[in-house]
Amino acid sequence: MPDYARLHETLAALIDGVPHPLPNLANASALLWESLEDLNWAGFYLLSPARPDLLVLGPFQGRTACIEIPVGRGVCGTAVAREASVVVPDVHAFPGHIACDSASESEIVVPIRKNGRIVGVLDLDSPKKNTFGEEDRAGLETFVRILADALPDDFPARLL
Ligand code: SME
């Protein structure tokens, strides 16, 4: 199991005093990528300020990915629609899963809230089934809370 307490401390130190959301998200995806095992994708989809029904690809690590995901579609859009994290032990058993990388076997998506409003999601994909459990959900929900505290109130309208 990853040391989430250490991961949270490292993230807090990494973004401390950085007023730029884009670099903070980019570094957060790199931190997850280098800290967690069995990942083939780690990154963010952000709610479009112009189209609040649409998630748009944000900073990530891994293979190139789909640019747009409508709210309510795929695991990412489902997490936004449900306003809750979604843990998928086997992506092939999740109706509507969007396969950006055919290597993905399991997935977790965690909504990011700023001032009570969902502004995007964190998405992690694994090439193994059953990679993510309750501890990961709790650890990653705290991770995105730390990140969201550093986001400006007008995020994602302002990224730099
Ligand atoms: N699998 C996601 C799409 C994004 S990629 O995994 C990077 C989904 O079903 O929403």
py3Dmol code that shows the C-alpha trace and the ligand (Angstrom):
import py3Dmol

protein = """\
ATOM      1  CA  MET A   1       0.000   0.000   0.000  1.00  0.00           C
ATOM      2  CA  PRO A   2       1.391   3.450  -0.848  1.00  0.00           C
ATOM      3  CA  ASP A   3       2.472   5.701   2.016  1.00  0.00           C
ATOM      4  CA  TYR A   4      -0.275   8.280   1.537  1.00  0.00           C
ATOM      5  CA  ALA A   5       0.745  10.366   4.585  1.00  0.00           C
ATOM      6  CA  ARG A   6       4.172  10.869   2.992  1.00  0.00           C
ATOM      7  CA  LEU A   7       2.600  11.553  -0.413  1.00  0.00           C
ATOM      8  CA  HIS A   8       0.388  14.261   1.116  1.00  0.00           C
ATOM      9  CA  GLU A   9       3.390  15.899   2.824  1.00  0.00           C
ATOM     10  CA  THR A  10       5.381  15.832  -0.414  1.00  0.00           C
ATOM     11  CA  LEU A  11       2.513  17.356  -2.391  1.00  0.00           C
ATOM     12  CA  ALA A  12       2.015  20.109   0.201  1.00  0.00           C
ATOM     13  CA  ALA A  13       5.744  20.954   0.054  1.00  0.00           C
ATOM     14  CA  LEU A  14       5.746  20.863  -3.765  1.00  0.00           C
ATOM     15  CA  ILE A  15       2.894  23.336  -4.197  1.00  0.00           C
ATOM     16  CA  ASP A  16       3.680  25.523  -1.180  1.00  0.00           C
ATOM     17  CA  GLY A  17       3.738  29.169  -2.284  1.00  0.00           C
ATOM     18  CA  VAL A  18       3.137  28.323  -5.968  1.00  0.00           C
ATOM     19  CA  PRO A  19       0.268  30.497  -7.246  1.00  0.00           C
ATOM     20  CA  HIS A  20       0.062  28.791 -10.667  1.00  0.00           C
ATOM     21  CA  PRO A  21      -2.528  25.996 -10.986  1.00  0.00           C
ATOM     22  CA  LEU A  22      -1.176  24.511 -14.231  1.00  0.00           C
ATOM     23  CA  PRO A  23       2.313  23.749 -12.870  1.00  0.00           C
ATOM     24  CA  ASN A  24       0.789  22.483  -9.612  1.00  0.00           C
ATOM     25  CA  LEU A  25      -1.424  20.010 -11.501  1.00  0.00           C
ATOM     26  CA  ALA A  26       1.486  18.999 -13.741  1.00  0.00           C
ATOM     27  CA  ASN A  27       3.750  18.354 -10.752  1.00  0.00           C
ATOM     28  CA  ALA A  28       0.958  16.545  -8.892  1.00  0.00           C
ATOM     29  CA  SER A  29       0.512  14.133 -11.822  1.00  0.00           C
ATOM     30  CA  ALA A  30       4.300  13.569 -11.964  1.00  0.00           C
ATOM     31  CA  LEU A  31       4.404  12.972  -8.198  1.00  0.00           C
ATOM     32  CA  LEU A  32       1.661  10.332  -8.417  1.00  0.00           C
ATOM     33  CA  TRP A  33       3.345   8.769 -11.440  1.00  0.00           C
ATOM     34  CA  GLU A  34       6.666   8.345  -9.627  1.00  0.00           C
ATOM     35  CA  SER A  35       5.167   7.420  -6.240  1.00  0.00           C
ATOM     36  CA  LEU A  36       2.487   4.838  -7.038  1.00  0.00           C
ATOM     37  CA  GLU A  37       3.086   1.404  -8.503  1.00  0.00           C
ATOM     38  CA  ASP A  38       1.212  -0.248 -11.359  1.00  0.00           C
ATOM     39  CA  LEU A  39       0.068   2.890 -13.179  1.00  0.00           C
ATOM     40  CA  ASN A  40      -0.176   3.395 -16.923  1.00  0.00           C
ATOM     41  CA  TRP A  41      -1.875   6.818 -16.727  1.00  0.00           C
ATOM     42  CA  ALA A  42      -2.131   9.532 -14.051  1.00  0.00           C
ATOM     43  CA  GLY A  43      -3.658  12.917 -14.639  1.00  0.00           C
ATOM     44  CA  PHE A  44      -6.507  15.353 -14.661  1.00  0.00           C
ATOM     45  CA  TYR A  45      -9.635  16.211 -16.618  1.00  0.00           C
ATOM     46  CA  LEU A  46     -10.969  19.723 -15.970  1.00  0.00           C
ATOM     47  CA  LEU A  47     -14.501  21.022 -16.376  1.00  0.00           C
ATOM     48  CA  SER A  48     -14.613  23.439 -19.288  1.00  0.00           C
ATOM     49  CA  PRO A  49     -15.486  26.974 -18.088  1.00  0.00           C
ATOM     50  CA  ALA A  50     -17.306  27.503 -21.417  1.00  0.00           C
ATOM     51  CA  ARG A  51     -19.080  24.120 -21.419  1.00  0.00           C
ATOM     52  CA  PRO A  52     -19.789  22.940 -17.839  1.00  0.00           C
ATOM     53  CA  ASP A  53     -21.112  19.631 -19.248  1.00  0.00           C
ATOM     54  CA  LEU A  54     -17.681  18.783 -20.664  1.00  0.00           C
ATOM     55  CA  LEU A  55     -14.434  17.514 -19.138  1.00  0.00           C
ATOM     56  CA  VAL A  56     -11.295  18.535 -21.015  1.00  0.00           C
ATOM     57  CA  LEU A  57      -7.884  16.841 -20.795  1.00  0.00           C
ATOM     58  CA  GLY A  58      -5.514  18.469 -18.294  1.00  0.00           C
ATOM     59  CA  PRO A  59      -1.913  17.770 -17.219  1.00  0.00           C
ATOM     60  CA  PHE A  60      -1.037  14.070 -17.123  1.00  0.00           C
ATOM     61  CA  GLN A  61       1.626  11.370 -17.330  1.00  0.00           C
ATOM     62  CA  GLY A  62       1.223   8.402 -19.649  1.00  0.00           C
ATOM     63  CA  ARG A  63       0.069   7.857 -23.201  1.00  0.00           C
ATOM     64  CA  THR A  64      -1.837  10.459 -25.193  1.00  0.00           C
ATOM     65  CA  ALA A  65      -5.493  10.494 -24.151  1.00  0.00           C
ATOM     66  CA  CYS A  66      -8.975  11.563 -25.252  1.00  0.00           C
ATOM     67  CA  ILE A  67      -9.391  15.330 -25.234  1.00  0.00           C
ATOM     68  CA  GLU A  68     -13.064  15.637 -24.244  1.00  0.00           C
ATOM     69  CA  ILE A  69     -15.329  13.527 -22.023  1.00  0.00           C
ATOM     70  CA  PRO A  70     -18.969  14.606 -21.574  1.00  0.00           C
ATOM     71  CA  VAL A  71     -20.243  14.666 -17.979  1.00  0.00           C
ATOM     72  CA  GLY A  72     -22.119  11.400 -17.417  1.00  0.00           C
ATOM     73  CA  ARG A  73     -19.903   9.449 -19.867  1.00  0.00           C
ATOM     74  CA  GLY A  74     -17.058   7.078 -19.029  1.00  0.00           C
ATOM     75  CA  VAL A  75     -15.643   6.652 -15.546  1.00  0.00           C
ATOM     76  CA  CYS A  76     -14.537  10.315 -15.397  1.00  0.00           C
ATOM     77  CA  GLY A  77     -17.908  11.739 -16.446  1.00  0.00           C
ATOM     78  CA  THR A  78     -19.703   9.323 -14.108  1.00  0.00           C
ATOM     79  CA  ALA A  79     -17.664  10.536 -11.114  1.00  0.00           C
ATOM     80  CA  VAL A  80     -18.704  14.131 -11.899  1.00  0.00           C
ATOM     81  CA  ALA A  81     -22.372  13.191 -12.415  1.00  0.00           C
ATOM     82  CA  ARG A  82     -22.428  11.200  -9.152  1.00  0.00           C
ATOM     83  CA  GLU A  83     -20.322  13.832  -7.343  1.00  0.00           C
ATOM     84  CA  ALA A  84     -18.359  10.941  -5.846  1.00  0.00           C
ATOM     85  CA  SER A  85     -15.213   8.915  -6.396  1.00  0.00           C
ATOM     86  CA  VAL A  86     -15.562   5.864  -8.616  1.00  0.00           C
ATOM     87  CA  VAL A  87     -13.351   2.811  -8.087  1.00  0.00           C
ATOM     88  CA  VAL A  88     -13.384   0.369 -11.027  1.00  0.00           C
ATOM     89  CA  PRO A  89     -11.730  -3.008 -10.275  1.00  0.00           C
ATOM     90  CA  ASP A  90     -12.161  -4.169 -13.897  1.00  0.00           C
ATOM     91  CA  VAL A  91     -12.700  -1.554 -16.603  1.00  0.00           C
ATOM     92  CA  HIS A  92     -14.109  -4.194 -18.980  1.00  0.00           C
ATOM     93  CA  ALA A  93     -17.023  -4.659 -16.568  1.00  0.00           C
ATOM     94  CA  PHE A  94     -17.806  -0.910 -16.351  1.00  0.00           C
ATOM     95  CA  PRO A  95     -20.522   0.029 -18.863  1.00  0.00           C
ATOM     96  CA  GLY A  96     -19.400   3.002 -20.940  1.00  0.00           C
ATOM     97  CA  HIS A  97     -15.752   2.885 -19.902  1.00  0.00           C
ATOM     98  CA  ILE A  98     -13.706   4.974 -22.365  1.00  0.00           C
ATOM     99  CA  ALA A  99     -10.548   3.099 -23.338  1.00  0.00           C
ATOM    100  CA  CYS A 100      -7.900   5.752 -24.015  1.00  0.00           C
ATOM    101  CA  ASP A 101      -5.110   3.246 -23.421  1.00  0.00           C
ATOM    102  CA  SER A 102      -5.845  -0.412 -24.178  1.00  0.00           C
ATOM    103  CA  ALA A 103      -3.406  -1.378 -21.395  1.00  0.00           C
ATOM    104  CA  SER A 104      -5.837  -0.119 -18.723  1.00  0.00           C
ATOM    105  CA  GLU A 105      -7.449  -2.845 -16.606  1.00  0.00           C
ATOM    106  CA  SER A 106      -8.572  -0.944 -13.493  1.00  0.00           C
ATOM    107  CA  GLU A 107      -9.169   2.713 -12.694  1.00  0.00           C
ATOM    108  CA  ILE A 108     -10.021   5.240  -9.990  1.00  0.00           C
ATOM    109  CA  VAL A 109     -11.517   8.685 -10.551  1.00  0.00           C
ATOM    110  CA  VAL A 110     -11.735  11.266  -7.762  1.00  0.00           C
ATOM    111  CA  PRO A 111     -13.654  14.542  -8.164  1.00  0.00           C
ATOM    112  CA  ILE A 112     -11.846  17.769  -7.287  1.00  0.00           C
ATOM    113  CA  ARG A 113     -13.964  20.309  -5.424  1.00  0.00           C
ATOM    114  CA  LYS A 114     -13.240  23.996  -5.006  1.00  0.00           C
ATOM    115  CA  ASN A 115     -15.587  25.975  -2.742  1.00  0.00           C
ATOM    116  CA  GLY A 116     -18.075  23.085  -2.852  1.00  0.00           C
ATOM    117  CA  ARG A 117     -18.165  22.964  -6.666  1.00  0.00           C
ATOM    118  CA  ILE A 118     -16.603  20.193  -8.804  1.00  0.00           C
ATOM    119  CA  VAL A 119     -13.912  21.698 -11.052  1.00  0.00           C
ATOM    120  CA  GLY A 120     -12.390  18.515 -12.455  1.00  0.00           C
ATOM    121  CA  VAL A 121     -11.255  14.994 -11.649  1.00  0.00           C
ATOM    122  CA  LEU A 122      -8.093  13.064 -10.896  1.00  0.00           C
ATOM    123  CA  ASP A 123      -7.914   9.899 -12.995  1.00  0.00           C
ATOM    124  CA  LEU A 124      -5.522   6.987 -12.368  1.00  0.00           C
ATOM    125  CA  ASP A 125      -5.350   3.929 -14.629  1.00  0.00           C
ATOM    126  CA  SER A 126      -3.596   0.647 -13.908  1.00  0.00           C
ATOM    127  CA  PRO A 127      -2.531  -2.164 -16.245  1.00  0.00           C
ATOM    128  CA  LYS A 128      -3.580  -4.644 -13.509  1.00  0.00           C
ATOM    129  CA  LYS A 129      -7.072  -5.477 -12.278  1.00  0.00           C
ATOM    130  CA  ASN A 130      -8.133  -4.588  -8.699  1.00  0.00           C
ATOM    131  CA  THR A 131      -5.323  -2.067  -8.175  1.00  0.00           C
ATOM    132  CA  PHE A 132      -7.348   0.518  -6.259  1.00  0.00           C
ATOM    133  CA  GLY A 133      -9.242   0.000  -3.006  1.00  0.00           C
ATOM    134  CA  GLU A 134     -10.736   1.976  -0.149  1.00  0.00           C
ATOM    135  CA  GLU A 135      -7.364   3.140   1.203  1.00  0.00           C
ATOM    136  CA  ASP A 136      -6.504   4.519  -2.209  1.00  0.00           C
ATOM    137  CA  ARG A 137      -9.853   6.269  -2.456  1.00  0.00           C
ATOM    138  CA  ALA A 138      -9.379   7.891   0.960  1.00  0.00           C
ATOM    139  CA  GLY A 139      -5.709   8.718   0.290  1.00  0.00           C
ATOM    140  CA  LEU A 140      -6.431  10.242  -3.116  1.00  0.00           C
ATOM    141  CA  GLU A 141      -9.433  12.221  -1.854  1.00  0.00           C
ATOM    142  CA  THR A 142      -7.122  13.859   0.700  1.00  0.00           C
ATOM    143  CA  PHE A 143      -4.524  14.345  -2.056  1.00  0.00           C
ATOM    144  CA  VAL A 144      -6.968  16.304  -4.241  1.00  0.00           C
ATOM    145  CA  ARG A 145      -8.189  18.323  -1.228  1.00  0.00           C
ATOM    146  CA  ILE A 146      -4.618  19.522  -0.606  1.00  0.00           C
ATOM    147  CA  LEU A 147      -4.327  20.375  -4.290  1.00  0.00           C
ATOM    148  CA  ALA A 148      -7.719  22.116  -4.434  1.00  0.00           C
ATOM    149  CA  ASP A 149      -6.810  24.333  -1.463  1.00  0.00           C
ATOM    150  CA  ALA A 150      -4.023  25.760  -3.631  1.00  0.00           C
ATOM    151  CA  LEU A 151      -6.273  26.384  -6.659  1.00  0.00           C
ATOM    152  CA  PRO A 152      -7.548  29.923  -7.258  1.00  0.00           C
ATOM    153  CA  ASP A 153     -11.264  30.595  -6.802  1.00  0.00           C
ATOM    154  CA  ASP A 154     -11.676  31.130 -10.566  1.00  0.00           C
ATOM    155  CA  PHE A 155     -10.018  27.807 -11.509  1.00  0.00           C
ATOM    156  CA  PRO A 156     -10.055  26.437 -14.208  1.00  0.00           C
ATOM    157  CA  ALA A 157     -10.833  29.741 -15.944  1.00  0.00           C
ATOM    158  CA  ARG A 158      -7.338  30.802 -14.880  1.00  0.00           C
ATOM    159  CA  LEU A 159      -4.572  28.237 -15.231  1.00  0.00           C
ATOM    160  CA  LEU A 160      -1.429  30.367 -14.996  1.00  0.00           C
TER     161      LEU A 160
END
"""
ligand_1 = """\
10
SME
N -11.058 5.711 -18.884
C -11.547 7.060 -18.744
C -11.094 7.932 -19.887
C -9.823 8.662 -19.633
S -8.461 7.718 -19.807
O -8.500 6.591 -18.856
C -7.077 8.588 -19.566
C -13.057 7.075 -18.643
O -13.711 6.038 -18.863
O -13.612 8.118 -18.317
"""
view = py3Dmol.view(width=600, height=400)
view.addModel(protein, "pdb")
view.setStyle({"model": 0}, {"cartoon": {"style": "trace"}})
view.addModel(ligand_1, "xyz")
view.setStyle({"model": 1}, {"stick": {}})
view.zoomTo()
view.show()
